[in-house]
Amino acid sequence: MHSDWRNSRAFGAALLLFVITTPLLADDWPQWLGPQRDSVWRETGIVEKFPTGGPPVRWRTPVGSGYAGPAVAQGRVYLMDRQLAKGASNPSDPFKQGIIPGTERILCLDETTGKILWQHEYDCPYTMSYPAGPRATPLVHDGKVYTLGGEGDLFCLDAKDGKVVWSRALKKDYGIPTPLWGFAGCPLLDGNRLICLVGGSNSTAVAFDKDDGKEIWRSLTAKEPGYCSPALFTAGGKRQLIIWHPESVNSLNPETGEVYWSEPSKIRSGMTIATPRKMDDLLYLTCFYNGSMALHLDAAKPAETLLWQSKKVSETDTDALHCTMSTPFLEDGYIYGVCSYGQLRCLKADTGERLWETLTATTPDDKKMRWANAFLVKNGDRFFLFNEKGDLIIAKLTPKAYEEISRAHLLDPTNTLPGREVVWSHPAFADRCVFARNDKEIICVNLAQ
């Protein structure tokens, strides 16, 4: 009896030590939309509700302006920002274009402390509309970090010390102008290919060798490239690279750039922005004016047919879903996303029928607001929504309703170019924390249970 008690006590102590010292699953967020590029945060041990006063801020680090979200990998945070030259300023009219002197920076921070470990800065006069800063989230892989600046400066840097491995100047190399709102498509890594939205004749999409920057293939021609990040899916027995530019949706062989199929898609003002999403055999795309398009992907070969699309080309008189910059989320036959004036909506995926909408997640006082925005990330059975006011929201999204669980204010909106103060930068979720930035600072906030 005494021996059994001792053995039980020893076993209990060993079990407790195992529980204390065994880490829960922790993930990096090394690129746009996370590890699998699907806006799913798979970590466990995350807070159910925010404590009174909000979740604890681990650190704050001053940075410059920009729309690019952070990437987190191997204990480091990577971010891009914009530094105006002395005496320079952005125009009061964000659509006014000129030459604004300044630099872009690639920053590497310690994930634990927020200390800047290294930076790479280069001259970069801006010519684009909405010139706050870079747009594309860095991509970190195998000891290298890949970045694309707002004026088309493509870099591969050593992730440890920031030394340049190779670089390309897309405007010069391909004889193309800066898109109206800058180079914004986040590069996609597939094998040894870094696939980028570029622009121009037969070079709207280009694959570069990830190790030396040499061109592997180029494909597609469009008057303007748009701003949509490349996406990679498997359908019809083939891996298909989806490139959506303002003239068509295209499926390519990612290894060669060969076009499998193209679906015409004349998009007003070139606003192909939101990343295409796939669910089963459905490919879904959405934009500000033209609204939604759903394609049925053939099960036997790389091919598609148009399933349904929005009938209204409007920013206010909308049907289905007219997203501006927020990538929607598809799950269990339904689509969740933010429409043109901040309406968070739920649609039936097979028809586009709207089931509900709410402004609670995006705008103050439930008032419609042009381009009002929130970024959606799934974690377990709920979503984390980061809206343009700097609020992080925990909510459940179901076909029945939007159910808000908890809300905390993380960052003050600082970008005034839209005519109001906003935060238009996608956060990163890694190591049970959220990493978010505005035009003045980046913060790390603890979300551990």
N, C-alpha and C positions, 0 to 999 in steps of 0.2 A: 504494500500500500504506500509506504513511505517512498520506496523507489519509484513507483508509478507517478507519484506527485512530483518528484524531482524531475523525472523525464518529461512530464507535461509542461512543467515550468520552463525547462530548457528549450523544449520545442516552441513554446509560445514566445520566448525571448528571441529565438532564431527567426521565427516568422515575422515578428515585429521589426527586427533588424533588416530583414529582406524587403519588407514593405517600405521602410524608410529609405533604404539605400538603392532600391530599384527604380530607375527613372521611368515615368510614363512616356508614351510615344511623343516625341517632339519633332517638329518639322521645320525646314527652312521655307522661305518664300523667294525663290531665286529668279523669278521672272514675272512678267505680266500675267495676272490672274492665278498665280501660284504654281506649285510644283508640277501639276499636270495640266496647267493652263486651262482650268475649267471652273475657276472661282469657287472651289471647294476647299475649306479649311478642315483638315482631317485630325487635328490634335484633339486629345481628350483632356479632362481635368480643367475645363474652362468654366469661368464663373457663370452661375445661373442668372443672377441679377446683380446689378451694380450696387455697391455699398452707398450709404448716404454720403453725399459729398463727392461721389464719383470714384472710379478706380484709381489706384495710386500711380502717379507719374514717376517712372524710374529716372528719367533724365530729359533734359531739353538742351538742344544745341542750335545756336544761331546759324542760319543758312540764307542764301539769296532766293530769288523768286523762281517760279517754275510750275509747270503742270505735271511733270514727270513724278510718278510714284516711286517709292523706295523698293529695293530688293534686299533680301536678307539671306546670307549664306555663310556657313562655317564661322559663326561668331562675329560676322562683320555686316555692316549696313552700307549699301551703295546707293548714291543719289546724284542727280544732276541739278545744277542751278544756273542762274544768269546773274552776271555782275555788270551793271551799267558803267560805261566809262565816265570819268570825272566830268561833270557839267552836262552829261546827257540825260535825257528823260524820255519816257514813253509818251506818245501823243494822247491827248484827252479823248480823241475819237479813236477807238480801237481798230476801226476799219481803215484808217488812214495809214498808208504805207510810205515809207521812206527808207533812209539808211540810218540806223540807230547804232552807234558804236558801243562795243562792250565785249565781254568774254563769256564763254561757257566754262563751267567747272564740272569735273567728275570727282565726287568726294567718296572717301572710304572712312567709315566711323567704327569704333569699337562698339559692339552690340551691348556690352555690359555697362559701359560708362558714357557712351555718346561722344567720346573724344575723337577728334579728327586725326586719323592715322596717316593719311596721305591725300593729296589732291593733284589732279592734272587740269591745268587751266590753259585755254587756247583762245586766240583772238577770233571773234565771231560777230561781225556786224550783222544786225537783224534787218530783214527786209519784209517780214511777214506781218499779217494782221494779228491782233491779239498778241503782242510781243513780250508777254511776261517772262517766258523762259522755255526750256526744253519740254518736250511732250512725252517722249518714249521712256518707259521703265527700263533700267539696265537689265541685262541677262547675265547671270553668273553660272559658269560651268567649268569643271575640271581645272580650277586654278586660274581661269581667265574671266574678265568681265568685258562684255560687249555693250557699247552705247551708241545711240544715234541721236545727234543733236538736231535742233530745230531748223538749221540751215543745211542739213545733210552731211555733217561730219560724222563718219562712221569710224569708231575706234575699237581695237582689241587691246586691252591692257593686262598686264600681270596683276592678278587680284591681290597679291601679297604686298607689292611695293608701288604699283601704279605706273610702272615703266611701259612705254608703248611697244607692243609686239608688232602691230601693223595698223595702218589707217587708210581710209579712202575718203575722198572729197566727191560726193555723189554728183553735185551740180557740175563740177569741172569734168569729172570722168565720163559723164553721160550727156553733157551738153544740155542740161535741163534747168528750168527756173525753179525757184522755191515755190511750192504750193502756197495758195493764199493763206492758209493757216499753218504753214510749216510742215516739215517732215514729222509725222506722228505715228505711223504704224510701228508697233513694237516688233523687233526682229524675232524670228523663230529659228531655233536650232533643231536640225534633223540630221543625225549622223555627223558627217564632216561638213555639212552645208549650213551656213548662216543665211537664211532666206529673208530678204528685205523688200519692202514696197519702195520702189525707186521712182519710176516715171519715164516718159519718153517713148520713142518708137522702138518696139520690140524689147523694151527694158522696163516695162511697168513693174515686173517682178524679176529680181536677180538673186541668184544663189552664189555666195562667196565661200571659198575654202576657209573654214574656221581657224586654221592654223597660220595661213599666210596672206589671206585676203584676196587671193586671185579669183577671178570670175570662173565659176563652174558652168553655169548656164544663164541665159536671159530669156524672157518670154513676155508676150502680150504687148499690145499697143493701145494706149488710151490718151485722149487729149489732156487729161489730168489724172493723177493716180488715186486721189482721195486720201483717206486717213485711216483706213481699216487695217488692223493687224492681221497678218496671215494666220490661217488656222489649218490644222491637219487632222483628218478623220479617216476612218476605214469604212468603206461602203462598196458594195458590188464586188467584193473580193479583192479590192485594191486600196492601198493607202492613197488618199486624195488630198492634195494641197488646195485649199480654197482661197482664191484671191478675188476680192470684191472691189471693183473700181466703179466710178460713176457711169460707165457704159454697159457693164455686164457683170454677172457672177460667173466665175470660171473655176473649173476643176483641172488641176495639173498633176502630172506625174512628178512627185517631189525630187526624184533622182535625176530627171532629165529636163524638166520644164515643158515636156510635151503636153498639149492641151487635150484633155479627155472630153470636156464638154463646156459650152458657154450658154448662159441664159441671159438674153438682153434685159437690161435694167437701167433705164435712163433716169439718173438721179439728179434732182434739182440742186443747184449750187454746189455740186460735187461732194455732198455731205454723206459719204459712206464712212461711218465712224465706228459704230458698235461692232464688236467682233461677232462673226457668224457662230451660231450655236446648233449643235446636232442632238437629236433625241431619237433613238431607234432609226427609222428610215426617213426622218424628217429633218430638213435643213432649214433653219430660220434666220432671216435677216430683217433689220429694221432701221429706219432713218427718219430724220426730222420732218421733211416735207412729204415724201412719198409714202411713208408708213411701212407696212409689213409685207414680206414676201415669204411664202412657205413652199419649199420644193420637196417632192417625193423622190428619194434616191432609189434607183433600181437595185434590187438585191442580187442580180446575176452579173452585172457589168457596170462600169463607170458610166452612168447615164442618169438623167433626171426628167421629171415632168413637173410643170407648175401645178401645185395643189390649190393655192388660193393667194390672193394679194389684196391689199387695201384698195378701195375704189376712190378714195378721196386724196388728192394732192393738196394738202393744206397744213399749216402749222396750228390752226385753231379748230377747224371743223374736221375732227379726226375720227377715224374708225380703227378698230384693232389697236395697234400700238405704234406710236411715232416717237421712237427714242432719239435723243440728241447724241449724248456721249456715253450713257450708261449701258453696259452690256447686259442683256436680259438673262434670266435663268430659266431653264426648261427642266421639268420634272414630272413624271407620272402622267403625261398627257396634257400638261398645263404650262403656260408661259407667264412669267412674272417680270415686269419691267416698268421703267419710268417713262411716261409719255412726254410730249413736247412742252407742256406747261406744268410739269411736276406731278402729274397724276400717276401714282403707283397703281398698276392695273394687273388683273389676272385674266388671261384669255384661255379658251379651249384651243389646244394646239392644232387640232385637225380641221378647224373651221375659222378660227380667229374671232369667234364670238366672245364678247366681253362679259365677264361674270361679275366683277366688281371693280371699283376704283376708290382711292383715298388720296388726299393731299396731306394727311397727318404726318407722314414720314419725311416730307420734303420741304414744305413751306410753312412759314409762321402764319397763324390765324387761318389756316386752311384756305389761303387765297392763291389762285392760279398765278404762276410767274414764269415768264418765258425762259426756257432752258433750265428750269429748276431741276435739281439733280440729286440722286443718291446712288451709291455703288453697293451692289448686293453680293454678299459672300455667304455660302452655306456652311454651317457647322452643326453636325448631328441633325437634330430634328428642328432646328431653328436657323434664322438668318441674322447676320450682323450687317446693318445698313449704316454707311457713313455718308451723311448728307452734306450739302454745300454750306450749311451753317456751322459745320464743325462738330455736329452731334453724332455720337455712335449709339445706335439703337439695336436692342435685341428684340426680335419679333418672330412670330410664326406666320408663315404665308401658306394658306391652304385655298382650295377652290371655294371655300365658304366665306373667308374673310381675312382681313389683316388684323392680327392680334398683337398689340405692342406689349412687351413684357417689362422692358426697362430702357432707360435712356440716360446718357451722360454727355456733357459738353466737354470735348477734348481740346479743341483749337478754336481760336477766334478767326473768322473769315477776314482775309486781308486784301484779296484781289478785287479791285473796283472796276475793272475794264468792262464788265457787262452792265454797268450802271447801278450796281448794288455790290455789297461785299460778299464774296463767295470763297469757298475752298473747292477747287476743281482738280483734286489729285487723289488717285486711288491709293488707299493704304495697303500696307503689307501685314500679314498675320503670321507670326513665327514665334516659336519658343514660348507659347502661351502669353504673348504680348501683341499689341497692335502698334505699328509704326506709321505715323501720319505726319504730313508736312503742310504748312501754308507758305506764304512768301517771306516769312521771317524766321521760322524755326522748324525743326523736326523734333518730334517727341516720341518717346517709348513709354507705353502705358501697360502696366501689369494686368493681365486678364486671367491669371491663374485662380482656380477655385479656392 
